Amino acid sequence: MLKGKTIVIGVTGSIAAYKIASLCSQLVKMEADVHVLMTQNATNFINPITFETLTSNKCIVDTFDRNFSFEVEHVSLGKKADIMLIAPASANVIGKIAGGIADDMLTTTVLACKAPVYIAPTMNTTMYENGIVQDNLEKLKKFGYHIIDPSCGRLACKDVGAGKMPEPEELLQYILKEVAFEKDMAGKKVLITAGPTLEAIDPVRFISNHSTGKMGYALAKDAMLRGAEVTLVLGPSNLKPLPFVKTVHVQSAQDMADAVLEVSDNMDICVLSAAVADYTPMHVAKEKMKKSGDGAVLELKNTVDILKTLGERKIDGQILVGFCMETEDLIHRAQGKLERKNADYIVANSLRTKGAGFGTDTNVVTIIDKHMVKELPLLTKEQVAHEIFDVVLK
């Protein structure tokens, strides 16, 4: 995902410095070219050899180190960088950058860097809340630097409060959001539904389906990484919260319909990937309940056809994408759904195809519009999501 991208990471004097080794490892696995700069104080917490081993690049501490190729190193890295992250960022280094002081390789490179610079303040809570530090952070924001809010919790000094460096996984998300893909969806508002819906029979039992939400989750993530403003309407799911995406949690099909219809008019693209069950044959469930000797009364209403409703009220310029899962006659049924629902695209897959369906990390789909039937091979759901938006954007 990060092949060809140059990531420059600045590490300052903080006990959290050791966590950056994990971040570097993850970035290298994504094929990024990672360069680490350290302040002299940072070397008291982690040895530069650790970063050199992980990144296969020299970790630079001394501005006047002569053991490198003949380049003005801070200018060279500043030009090559696609993004620069300073984490952990001490109050001292934050103050230096805000004041334009460049007295080591890290601060010198920051001033020579034209790429986006992200700063993760990491320090004692009292230090972080100090007015001088806060003024310096505001000053940096004014000059276009991106400040990553610290986490709250128990600090190394035993205090509890703001000042913890976010975990490497969270820092990675900021990097991916900035440089993973071109921002070809910038300025677009995208609505995505995902996951199952859950219909209560009584206070104990419910009717649902096997959807995990993975496909819709992948679509939301891809749109976000491409610069879109994403709203994800998510049914009951075990998926982790998706950063930088507004998530609306729902339970029933009616909840999902209400959430979608409330915001759909403001959306440029609507993608309905949720597996909303059709509860029309309620008499079947009622008969089963009667035979079981249970005196409970089912009052389940027919669900709103969300895709059809959006198709009927679609505004000019809005793109509507639906999903279709079948066990037979896939293409014909998907084309019929495309016409009946007034959708622009139908993404169809078969439960009989190996690697597709519920709960998998892969999918095999066919993208259909009025003039095209595009079959995709077995791909990860992240790759499928990217292919879908490639087609939609064209």
N, C-alpha and C positions, 0 to 999 in steps of 0.2 A: 504493500500500500504506500510505502514511503520511498520506494526505489527512486534514486536520482535526487532526493531531497537532502540538503545539508542542514543539520540541526546543531546549533552551538549552545552549550549549556554552561552557565556560570555557577560555581559553587563557592559559597562563602562560609565563614566560621560559625558553624552551628552543629549541635549534636545530630540534627536531622540529616546532615550531609551524607551519612552512610546509606540512606534510602535512595539516593540518586543513582547508586550502582544498579539497582533493580530497574530504574527507568531507562538507563542506558542500554541494559541488556534487552529490554523490550523493543526499544527503537532499532537496535541492530538486527533483531529478528525480523523486523519489518523492512529491512534492507536500507535503512537510512545511513547516511554518512555522518557520524556523530563526533563532535569535537568538544572537549571539556577544558574549561579554563578555571583555575582555582586561585583564590587569594592565599596568601601565606598562612593566615590563620586557619583556613580550611584544612590544610595538610596536618593539623594537629588532631583532626577527627577521622580522616580517611587518607590513605596513601595514594598519591597520583598513579602509582603502578596499577592499582585496581582498575582505574578508568582506562589506562593504556591497554591493559589486557582485554578489557571488554570491548573497546571501540577500535582497536588496532591503529589508533592515532595517538600522537604525542600529547600528553596532558601538560599544558603550559602554565607555569606559575610565575616565572621571572620574565619581566618585559625585555630584559637584555640578554636572555638565554641565546647563546650562539649556536646551539646544537640543533639547528633546523635548516631547511633549504633557504636559499637567499631570496626571501620575500619580506616585505614589511608585514609581519605576521598579523598584527591587529587589524590592519587595513585589508589584508587578504581574506581573513575570516569574516570581516564585516561585509565584504563584497559577496562572498560565496554563500553566506547564510540565507536560508529561506525563512528561518525563525530563530530567535534567541530567547532562551529561558534562563532566568536567574532564580535558582531554587537550591537550597534555602537562601533567602536574601536577608542579610542582617541589617539592623538599623544603621550601622556605620556605612555600609555600601550604598544603601538607599539614599542616605544623606549626601554622599559623594556624588552620585549620579545627578541628584537634584541640583547640586551646586556646580555641576560641570567640572568636577575634579577628576582627573585621569592620572592616577599615580601608580597603577599596576596594570597588568595585562587585561584583567577583566574589565575594569572601568574604562580603559583606553578603547577596548574593542566595542563596548557599548556605544561610545560616542562616534565610532567609525561605522556603525551598523545601520544600514538603511532598511533592513527587514523589520517586521514587527517584533517588538521586545516585550516579553511577559515577565513580570516580577512577582514572586511569591514571598511576601513578608513573613519572616519566621523569627520569633523572639518571645521574651517574657510578656505577659499580658499588660503589665504596667508600662513597659517600654512601648509596646504597640499602641496603646491608648494615649501615650504622651502627645501633647499638642504639636510638638516640633515634628515628630515622625508623621503624624497625620497631615500636617501642612506639606511635608516633603512628598507624601504619596499623592496629595491633590495636585501638587505642582507637576509631578510626573504624568499624571492623567491628562493635564492640560497640554502637555507636549506630545501626547499621543501614545504614551506607554500604557500597556495593559496590566492592571493590577489584579492578581488572583487573591480573593479574600482568604485569609487563614481559617483553618478549622478551629473549633472550640473543643476543649477537653483538658485532660491532665497533662501538664507540661513536665519537661525534664527536671525543672526546679521545684516540682511538687505543687505549684500553683495550678488552679483550674480556671480556664477562661480562653479567650481568643489568643492566637499566636502560634498554634500548631501548623506545621507545613502540611498541606493536603497530601494524601497518600500518592505514591507514584502512578497508580492507575488513573487517578483523577487528573494529575498533571499531564499524563499522556493524552487524555481526551482534549485538553486545550490545544495541544500540538496538532492532533489529528484534525480538529475543527479548523485550524488555521491553514494547514498545508496539504492535507490528504488529497483533496480534489480541487479542480478549478471551480470557481464560484459561479457556475452557469445557471444556478437557480436563485441567485441573489435577488432580493426584492419580491420574490414570489411567496405567497402564503399557501401552505399545503395542509390539507386535512387528511388524516389517515385513521382508519378504524382497524382494530386488531383484537385477537383473542376470542374466547367463547363468550356466550351470554348464559345466564343462570336464571331459571324460572322456578320459583318456590312452589311446591305442591302443598306443603304444610310447613309448620315451624321446623321440621326435621329434614324433610326430603326435597329434592329439586330435580329438574330436568336440565341437562346441559349437552355439550358436545365435546369432541376430543381436541379441539383447537388449543394450541399453546400460545398463539400470538407471535411466534417467531418470524413469520413472513412479514407481517405488518410492522413489527419492531425493526426488521432490516430495512424496510422501506423508509420508515421515519428517520433512521440513522443516516441512510444514504442522502436523503433530501436535506437533512441538517448539515452534513459535511459538505454539501454542494452549495450551501449558503441560504437555503430557504428558511422561512419562519414556519415552524412545524407545530401543529396541534395533533396529538395522538389521543384518540378515544379508545381506551383499553378496558376490555372485560377482565374478569378475574384471572390473574396470571401470576406465575412465580418469577417472571422476568425482573431483572434489576432495573431501577429507575434509569431512564435514558437522559444523560446530561444535555442541556441546552435545548430540550424539547418540552413544550407545555403538555403535560399529560393529564387527561381527564379520566378518572376511574369510574366505571359503571358496573352494574350488576346484571340487570335484565335487558332484554331486547328493547323494551320501551325506553329504558334509561339511555341506551345507546342512541336510539332514534331521536330522543329529545335533545341530547348533547350535540348530535350532528346537525340537526335542523336549526339549532340556535345559532350556529356559527357559519354554516355552509355558504351563505350569501356573500360572505367576505373573503371567500377562498378562491384562489386561481386554479388550484388542482385539488380534486377530491378523489381519494383512493379508498375504496371500501373492500378491505381484505378480511374483515372479521367473519367468522363462521356463525352467523345468526340463524338459529334453527327455525324451521317452519313448523309452528305448532297448530296448524289448521286442523289436523285430524285428532282433536281433543277427545272425541268419543272413544278412541282406542284406549287412551290412558285411563279414562273413566271406567271403562269396562274391566280393565285389569284391576283397578282399585276395588271395584265391586266384588270381583271374584276372590280377591284376597281377604274378603271379610272386613275390610277397613271401612269404617263409617265416614271417613273424611270426604269432603266434597271438593272437587276440583273446580276452580273458577279461573282457569287460564284463558286469557283472551288471545285472539289471533294477533300476531306481531305485525308491526308496520313494515311494509316493503321499503326499506330505506333507499335502495338503489333506484327503484322506480320513482319514488317521491322526488329524489334529487334530479332525476332525468326530466320530470315534468316541470320542475321549477328552475331548471338550469339557466343561468344568466349568460349574456353574451361574453364570449371569450373564455368561459370557464371550461375546464377539461374534466370529464368524469370517467373514472376507471373502476370497473367492477371485476370481481373474481368469480370463477365458475368451477366447481369441482364435481366431476361426474364419474360414473363407472363404465359408461358405454356411450357410443355415438358422440364423442367429445366435441368435435369441431362443429357439427351441425347444431347441437344444442347451444353451444356458446354463441354461434352466430344468431340464433333465434333470440337468445337473451340480450344480445347487443341491440337488436332492433326493438324488442319489447320494452326494454328499460330506457331507451334513448341514451345509451352510454356512448362514449367516444372510443373506448377500448374495453375489451374483456380479456382477462388473463385466465386461461383455462388450464386445468391439469386433471389427471385421472388418478383415482385412488388405486387403480390396478398397476400403475407404473412404479417400478422399483426405484426407490430414492425420492419419491414424491409423497405428498400427503401430510398428515398431522404428525407433529412431534419430531420431525427430522430436521437436520441442519442443511439438507439439500432439497432441491426441487427440480422438477422437469415441467416446464410450462410452454404454452403456445400463446403468443400475443396476437390478438385479432382486432381489426377494425373493419370498416366497410370495404376497404380496398386491399387488405393485406392479411395474410396468415403467416406469422413468423414463429417457427418452431425453434426452441432453444434446447441445447443438450443438457445433460445432468450438470448442474452448477450448485454452488453454495447459495443459500438464500440471500446473502449479501451481494453476490454476483448477479443473481436474478433481479434484485431490486435495482441495481445499477443499470442493467439492460432495459428494464421497464421504463425508467426515467429517461434513458437515452432515446428510446422510441417516442415517448411523449413529448420531449423537448424538440424533436425534429418535426 
